[in-house]
Amino acid sequence: MKLRTGRPLWLDFSGNEPPNERLGADISCDVLVIGSGVTGAMVALHLVEAGLDVVVVDKRAAASGSTPASTALIQYDIDVPLVELHNLIGRSKAERAYKATRKAIEDIKLLVLKHELDCAFSLRPGLYLASLKSDVELLKKESEARARLGIEASYLDNKALSKIFNISRPGAIYSKIEYELNPCLLTYQLLARALNLGARLFTKTEVQLEKEKSQSIKVSTRAGHKIKCGDIVIASGYETPEIFPALRKLCSLHSTYAIATQPVEPSSLWNERALIWEHAAPYLYARCTPDNRIIAGGEDEEFADPDSRDKLIPAKSNLILEKLRQLFPETELKIDYEWAGTFAETDDGLPIIGIPDTKTRCHFALGYGGNGITYSLLAAQIIRDRIQGVPNEVASLFSFERIKM
């Protein structure tokens, strides 16, 4: 699948790439991770830290699939608001899911600090904006529901929003703690740390899964080399439903669009450089970069094919720019980067993490939803614990069991 088009700005600010070496012989390992994007890198580091012999393979170069298309707003928010998720999966599960994602963004911070990852990681507050007056009651109830869980969220009315952030909207949920980062730098450095701890990485190496003939799983490359492993982790992102057709009914594919502006005067950026997400359909989201650009995106469409997605880039980019100008009318904005990508989502907004049945040792790390990097961290923890036989209290929330196959 052609996962993205255009040039995301991260490709010009990505630092040193990991080594790109093809697999040239038969090998064995404890765990094979298929996919070297942010999810595969996160999983690999957690597994090798647990003392496992880990191999990562990718048919592309490292972090060259969907990862550069990410706008990397590191939020706990789930695509489905908490008060609506109550009705979908039950109050208890919904609250546990939000508490899990809130903890996950803190665990990302701890991971960055522990490994001294230089990935433009910064603390930012979040603003979940009401688009219409009719959104206000929902956002008030939502902020109250989050606050009851101990999440640092409060409601701002239109006067407070205008005074603090100079944003004209009916209201917003203000979340005190969220984060931003550079997804390519993060992925490269996660892989580098994993390699330093003994993991092996083979890029431009496409693999084919064979049927299990014993407790081990056999995998072959297009070049005919064999990889013998105890467990496999599928971290192949939005291409996974093409590889495993049974997954197609568990998620839906969409096209999304994003721009990055030319640098603007720091004084023209909004207060606290908060991460912005608007409650609208189609929605708008925005963040800043260290060099004072504004990244904005949204305008999602149902995915038809890459060519149809790509033809819409100019029009969608202009729509996003116009919405950004309406939000910040006093700031002069010009597009410097524009791109489009494919992403997937589930009905409940939660990722798919785990094994489809107990007879397999093939684990899926599918961070489908608006906060893929947050879900990547959860996948890494859940899969590590399962392979080690350690209970994980949130694994069932994101498992295949919650969905009818």
WOZIHU-V671352 format. One record per residue. RES is the residue in three letters. SS is DSSP state (a for helix, b for strand, c for the rest). Layout:
res;ss
RES;SS
RES;SS
This chain:
res;ss
MET;c
LYS;c
LEU;c
ARG;b
THR;b
GLY;b
ARG;c
PRO;c
LEU;a
TRP;a
LEU;a
ASP;a
PHE;c
SER;c
GLY;c
ASN;c
GLU;c
PRO;c
PRO;c
ASN;c
GLU;c
ARG;c
LEU;c
GLY;c
ALA;c
ASP;c
ILE;b
SER;b
CYS;b
ASP;b
VAL;b
LEU;b
VAL;b
ILE;b
GLY;c
SER;c
GLY;c
VAL;a
THR;a
GLY;a
ALA;a
MET;a
VAL;a
ALA;a
LEU;a
HIS;a
LEU;a
VAL;a
GLU;a
ALA;c
GLY;c
LEU;c
ASP;c
VAL;b
VAL;b
VAL;b
VAL;b
ASP;c
LYS;c
ARG;c
ALA;c
ALA;c
ALA;c
SER;c
GLY;c
SER;c
THR;a
PRO;a
ALA;a
SER;c
THR;c
ALA;c
LEU;b
ILE;b
GLN;c
TYR;c
ASP;c
ILE;c
ASP;c
VAL;c
PRO;c
LEU;a
VAL;a
GLU;a
LEU;a
HIS;a
ASN;a
LEU;a
ILE;a
GLY;c
ARG;a
SER;a
LYS;a
ALA;a
GLU;a
ARG;a
ALA;a
TYR;a
LYS;a
ALA;a
THR;a
ARG;a
LYS;a
ALA;a
ILE;a
GLU;a
ASP;a
ILE;a
LYS;a
LEU;a
LEU;a
VAL;a
LEU;a
LYS;a
HIS;c
GLU;c
LEU;c
ASP;c
CYS;c
ALA;c
PHE;c
SER;b
LEU;b
ARG;b
PRO;b
GLY;b
LEU;b
TYR;b
LEU;b
ALA;b
SER;c
LEU;c
LYS;a
SER;a
ASP;a
VAL;a
GLU;a
LEU;a
LEU;a
LYS;a
LYS;a
GLU;a
SER;a
GLU;a
ALA;a
ARG;a
ALA;a
ARG;a
LEU;c
GLY;c
ILE;c
GLU;c
ALA;b
SER;b
TYR;b
LEU;b
ASP;b
ASN;a
LYS;a
ALA;a
LEU;a
SER;a
LYS;a
ILE;a
PHE;a
ASN;c
ILE;c
SER;c
ARG;c
PRO;c
GLY;b
ALA;b
ILE;b
TYR;b
SER;b
LYS;b
ILE;b
GLU;b
TYR;b
GLU;b
LEU;c
ASN;c
PRO;a
CYS;a
LEU;a
LEU;a
THR;a
TYR;a
GLN;a
LEU;a
LEU;a
ALA;a
ARG;a
ALA;a
LEU;a
ASN;a
LEU;c
GLY;c
ALA;c
ARG;b
LEU;b
PHE;b
THR;c
LYS;c
THR;c
GLU;c
VAL;b
GLN;b
LEU;b
GLU;c
LYS;c
GLU;c
LYS;c
SER;c
GLN;c
SER;c
ILE;b
LYS;b
VAL;b
SER;b
THR;b
ARG;c
ALA;c
GLY;c
HIS;c
LYS;b
ILE;b
LYS;b
CYS;b
GLY;b
ASP;b
ILE;b
VAL;b
ILE;b
ALA;c
SER;c
GLY;a
TYR;a
GLU;a
THR;a
PRO;a
GLU;a
ILE;a
PHE;c
PRO;a
ALA;a
LEU;a
ARG;a
LYS;a
LEU;a
CYS;c
SER;b
LEU;b
HIS;b
SER;b
THR;b
TYR;b
ALA;b
ILE;b
ALA;b
THR;b
GLN;c
PRO;c
VAL;c
GLU;c
PRO;a
SER;a
SER;a
LEU;c
TRP;c
ASN;a
GLU;a
ARG;a
ALA;c
LEU;b
ILE;b
TRP;b
GLU;b
HIS;b
ALA;c
ALA;c
PRO;c
TYR;c
LEU;b
TYR;b
ALA;b
ARG;b
CYS;b
THR;c
PRO;c
ASP;c
ASN;c
ARG;c
ILE;b
ILE;b
ALA;b
GLY;b
GLY;b
GLU;b
ASP;b
GLU;b
GLU;b
PHE;c
ALA;c
ASP;c
PRO;a
ASP;a
SER;a
ARG;a
ASP;a
LYS;a
LEU;c
ILE;a
PRO;a
ALA;a
LYS;a
SER;a
ASN;a
LEU;a
ILE;a
LEU;a
GLU;a
LYS;a
LEU;a
ARG;a
GLN;a
LEU;a
PHE;c
PRO;c
GLU;c
THR;c
GLU;c
LEU;c
LYS;c
ILE;b
ASP;b
TYR;b
GLU;b
TRP;b
ALA;b
GLY;b
THR;b
PHE;b
ALA;b
GLU;b
THR;c
ASP;c
ASP;c
GLY;c
LEU;c
PRO;c
ILE;b
ILE;b
GLY;b
ILE;c
PRO;c
ASP;c
THR;c
LYS;c
THR;c
ARG;c
CYS;b
HIS;b
PHE;b
ALA;b
LEU;b
GLY;c
TYR;c
GLY;c
GLY;c
ASN;c
GLY;a
ILE;a
THR;a
TYR;a
SER;a
LEU;a
LEU;a
ALA;a
ALA;a
GLN;a
ILE;a
ILE;a
ARG;a
ASP;a
ARG;a
ILE;a
GLN;a
GLY;c
VAL;c
PRO;c
ASN;c
GLU;c
VAL;c
ALA;a
SER;a
LEU;a
PHE;a
SER;c
PHE;a
GLU;a
ARG;a
ILE;c
LYS;c
MET;c
